[in-house]
Amino acid sequence: MRDKGIVSPSAQADDQQFEISLRPSRLADFTGQAKLKENLAIAIEAARRRGEAMDHVLLYGPPGLGKTTLANIIATELEVGFDQTSGPILQKKLDLTGILSNIRARQVFFIDEIHRLLPDVEEMLYSALEDFRVDILIGAGPGARTHSLPVPRFTAIGATTRQGLVSAPLRGRFGLVLRLNHYGVPELTRIVLRSAKLLDVTIDQAGAEEVARRSRGTPRIANRLLRRVRDYAQVRAAGHIDLDVARTALDLLEVDRFGLDEIDQKIMMTVLVKYSGGPVGVNTIAASIDEEADTIEEVYEPYLMQLGFIDRTPRGRVATGRAFEYFKVQRKTPGGLQDSLF
């Protein structure tokens, strides 16, 4: 969920530290994603029994669902070191060479936003992932030669919100390719209750469910909303969060009962009103609301589709009957008349 105002660097650092403090450190404490956890638990235990590096893992799914948290958990469960970078940071082959030359046996090497690796850096990563070596070019011109630097067997974990942008050769070098899905309200409620306990905040079941319901199926957003509701409760409600306090605080934040924010509203009203329910292309929607098309596809659209408000078709995005009903927009028939059903 995008912040509605300008956030200072210190506030961003506080939010980041806040999120880190609430992250589980063990797989048993990680809520939800049952099949993914089972696959990881088996792979981790097998690697520990053999005393080997675990297979490389590619985690994909919408932002805020726990990809970075899982990477840290894997390193903790394997009892090995953890090194982290991201695709945009690795601008040159030398950057990757420097990291891999210092990597230790069985260590976890986490690459966030792996789909944003530059082509020449990605090609160097191929041999590191498959053959555990790094090819270095020494010299220049006719006298140049290639030297292979061996790398200890390690576990690479890649994370991406855009699996389709990860090239087939790179994706094929990961032994485990796992998807994280949006969370249901019961799972998010457990996360909110756990986070409230860590923050020493009293919250009842109904209050936790209300925060969970408006969290867009995303633990990161649930924890951020909990922090804002906690502030409201401490100032206006003697520090305790119940259903009424949660509703009042979240309404004040302009987060509706499905967790839709200003951008979600703009997207839906553009499709529903301006383009009569569609079909309309994502680039047209982006231009209409002054937002990046990639941001709409990665951040907003998956949740709107999960709610059943919008469908992807070969001709573009189409609003559903559920969307017309929820946003109280009257559907127009092909002849231009309003549909009396809504």
N, C-alpha and C positions, 0 to 999 in steps of 0.2 A: 504494500500500500504506500503510495507516494505521499510524502509530507506536504501539507498545504502551505507551509511557510518556509522561510529561509532558516536553515539549521546551522548553528555555529559549529566550527570544528570541535570545540570542547564538548558540546552537546552530543555530537556524533560519536566521539570517543567514549562518553559516558554510556550511550546506548549500546555501543559495541561491547564494552566491558560488562554491562548488565546482561546482555544476551549470553556472553561467554560463561558468566557465573551460574546460569541456569541450565547449561548444557549437561546432559548425562555423560558420565565417563565410562559406563559399562553397558554392554549390549542388553543385559537384563533390565536395565533402567530405561532403555529407549522405548518409548510408547509407540504402538502402531506398527505398520509395515510388516505384518507377521511373516509372510512368505519370504520377503527380502531378508529379515532377521534370521530365519531358519537356514537359508542358503549361506549367509555369512557365517553363522555359528558352525556349520559343518566344515566350511573351508578353513576357518580359523583353527578349529580343533585338529583337523587333519594336518595342517602346516605345523602346529605345535608338536604333535606326536612325532612327525618326521624330522623335526628340527630344521625345516627348510623355509625358504621365503614363500609366502602365500602367492597364489596367482594374481596377476594384475586385475584391477577392478575398475569398471566404468560405471559411475552413478549418474543417472539423468532424471530430470523432472523439473517442475516449476521451482522458482526460487523460494527459499525459506522453509523447505521441508526437512532439512537435516543432512544434506550431503557432506558438508564440512564436519559436522558433529560425528557422523558415521566414520569418516576418515580418521579422526582422532581416536574414536573408540576402537577401531581395528588395530591401530598402533598400540594402544593400551592393552588390549586383550592379547596381542602377540608379544607384549613386553619388549618392544623394540623402539628405536628412535623415530622421530617424526620430523620431516622437513616439508615446508609448504612454499608454493609459488603459484603463479597464475599465468595463463596464456599471454595476456597483454604485456606482462613484465619481461618475458623472454623474447627480446627483440633481435638478438643475434645468436649465432651458433656458439659463440664463446661464452655466452651467459649460461647455456645449458651444459656446456663442457665443464665449466667451473663447478656447477652443482654436482654433476655426476661423478667428477673426479674425487669428491670428498664424501661420497655416499658410503655407508657401512653395510656390511652383510645383513640381510633380512630387514633392513630399514624400510619404513614406509615413506614414499615420496609422493606428495599430494599436489596435483596440478588442477587448480580451479579454472573454470572457463576454458577448458582444453580445446574447445572448438575455435578459439581465437588465436591459436598458434600460427605463426608465419610458416609458409610452405617449407623453407629451407631448414627451419628449426624442427619442424615435424618430421622431416626426412631423417634427420640425425637421431631423433627419438626412436625411429623404427628399430635400428640395430641395437640400441640400448635395451629396449623392451624384449626383443626376441633373442638376440645373441649375447646380450650383456657385454657389449663393447661399444666404444666411442671411436669413430674414425676421425683423425685429426690430420689436416693438410699442413705439411711442413715445407717451408720454402715457397718460392714463386717461380713462374716461368717454366722453362724446360727442365730445370733441376728439382721441381716440386715432387714430393712423394707423400704417400698416405701412410700414416702410422696408426695402428689399432691399439687403443688403450683399453685393457680389460676392466670391467666393472663388476664388483661383487653382486651376487644375485640379490635383488631387492624386490619390493612390492610397489608398483606404481598404482596410484588411485587417481583417476581422472573424474572430474565433475563437470557437467554441462546442463544448461537449460535447453539446448538445441541439439538433440541427438542427430537430427538430420543434417547438421552442418559438420559433424565429425566424419572425416573421410573414411571410406571403406577399408583401406589398408591400415589405418590407425585403429579403427574399431575392431578389426580382426585380430589384433595383437593383445586384446584384453580377454582373459579367460572367463571372467564373470561380467556380464552386462546386466545391470539391475535398474529397474525403474522405481522411483518414489512417487506415490500417488497422494492426492489431497486427503486430508484426514477427515473422519466423520466427527460429529458433535460429541459422542461418548468418549472418543480418544482424546479430543482436544480438551474436554472437561477434566480428564485425568491429568493432562499436562498443566492446566491452569491450577488445579488443586495442589499439584506437586510444587509448582513455581511459587504459589502463595505461601506454602509451608517454608520454603527456602527463604522467602522474603520476610517471614514472620508477620504475615498479614492474615487476619481472620476472614474467611469467606465461606458462605454456606453453599450447598449443592446447587440451589437454584441460581445464585449469583454467578457461580462458575460456569454453569450451562449457558447463561446469557452471554457471557464474555466469549465462550467457545462458539456459540451460534453466529456471532458477528465477526469471526476471525478468518473468514474466507478459506477455511480448511487448511490454514497455515500456522504451524506452531510459533514461528517468529512473530507473526502479527498478533497471535494470542498473548504472547508475553509482553509485547509493547502495549497492547490495550490494557492488560492487567496493571501495568505500571501507571498508566494514566488514570484508571479507575481507582487504584490505591491512593493516588494523590487526592482525588476528589473525596474519597471516603475519609481520609485523614483530616481534611479541612472542613467538610460539611456533614460527616456522618459518624463521628467518634471513632473512626478507624475501621469499622466493620463493614464488609461488603455483603449485602443481601440482594435479592432480585430487584427491588425498587432502586437501590443505590446504583447497581450496575446499569439498569436501564436509563436512569437519569444522566449518569456520567457519559454513557455511550451516545445518547441522543445529543448531549452537549457537544460531543466530538463530531457530530453529523455522520455517524456510522449507522446505517439502517439495519433492520433485523436480519438481513442476509449478509451484512458486512460490506455492502456496496458503498463506495466512496464517490467523490465528485467525478472522477474520470470514468468510472463504470456508468454513472448516470448519463454522462455526455455521450458515451459510445452507444448506449441503448436508445437514447432519445434521437440520436442522429439516424440510426437504422429505422426506428419505429416511425418517427414523425417526418424527418427530412426526406427519407427514401421509402416511405410507406411500407416498412417491414422488409425491404430488400427484394432481390439480391443486390448487394453492394460490395465492392472490393475493399480490402483492408487498407489499401493506400488511399482510397477516397475517404474512408472514415478517418484515417490519420490526418489528412489534410483538413478535414472539416473541423476537427477538435484541436488542431495544432499539437499533435503528439507523434512520436516516432512509431512507424508501423511495426518495427521489431518489438518495441515495448508493449504494444497492444497484443501482439501474438504470444509473447512470452509471459507477460504478467497478468493481463486482464482477461483476455479471451478464454484461456483454459477454465477459469472459475465460472465465467458466464455460461460456458458450454456445460459445465458440471451441474449448474443450477437448472439447465434446460431452457435458458433464455435465448440462446442463439445457436444456429447450426451452420456448419461449413458445407458449402456445396460447390460443384465445379464452376458455377457462375458467380459465386461470392457468398457473403454472409447473409443469412436470412433469420429474422426474428420469429420466434415460435408463438403459438397461441397463449402459452403461459406468460410470455413476456408482455403481450398486449394486455392481458388481464392484470398482471402485477403493477404495471406502470400506468394503468387506467387510460390507455390510448385506444381509441376506436379504430378497428381495422376497416380499411376501405376495400370494397369489392372491385373486380376488374372494371366494372362500369362506372366507378367513381363514387358509388353510394357507400355509406357507412354500414358496417356489419352490426346488426342489432344485438349480437351475442355478447358484446363487451360494452 
